[in-house]
């Protein structure tokens, strides 16, 4: 009888998702990307698996966020070793002057065109979108190109490409009065873009969405907010229209998140779990990984950082072709931390 009860309980755990594949992830690598950096501060990393299966990372770095010496830097993880940081974009615009750079985002299209998107400008209210492209896995980059007025590119998190080739870029604007999310859509491999608003009359102040996909064709965005929770919206028509924003159960201390759809159709999100406090970054000293099968019910599956005053923030997360999950994030504004997870069942 005892064995029967145990078997029934085990079946219940499996059916409830408690023993889902997500809970089987373990860390297999954990390190800082660089040593003796040529900048005092850094922030806002992004990750990409290149065509030769290296991991390319980018971030912005300089004397201080918002200073005119802030550039975009990259490093490559080749056979387990990171190259030294290299500056690949600066804010020198000749007659316009020099401006800080912000929030790089790496993206590779289905045509193997590698994009480096970033923002330039004095602050997030006045910045504009820029990009470069690479034909050699990030070793060299084209001249910088400014995106059309009104198109900012992905604000923090990676675009996705649908099966028909459509690229959806998660974006947002930050005026003093309102934070608003929108999607930038391209059907010609990034040559032109259409701006699609997401619940423009929403009561929530939201920015920095990430996009998740589902087997039934639905899309979900998860957004940073001022409201104490991650905020979501859904699309049933491949991103052409979106539902009204609503709260998720995930807490959010007004800090950036990133999420990814895994090959098995389940979802992961990296986020700071605490509610806002007296300081705008309160809660950024803790960083969690949560998983979900349906995008509605989320479960914390790993604590990545559990500090008391340091800043661990602005994560990026991808899955490589071999199934491993790669995460990077700001490490107290002094470095970028890099973690590899694998499913311990395989």
Secondary structure, 3 states (H helix, E strand, C coil): CHHHHHHHHHHHHHHHCCCCHHHHEEEEEEEECCCCCCCCEEEEEEEEECCCCCEEEEEEEECCCCCCCCEEEEEEEECCEECCCEEEECCECHHHCECCEEEEEEEECCCCCEEEEEEECCCCCCCEEEEEEECCCCCCCCCCEECCCCCCCCCCCCCEECCCCCEEEEEEEECCCCEEEEEEEECCCCCCCEEEECCCCCCCCEEEEEEEECCCCCEEEEEEECCCEEEEEEECCCCCCCCCCEEEEEECCCCCCEEEECCCCCEEEEECCCCCCCCCCCCCCEEEEEEECCCCCCEEEEEEEECCCCCEEEEEEEECCCCCEEEEEEECCCEEEEEEEEECCC
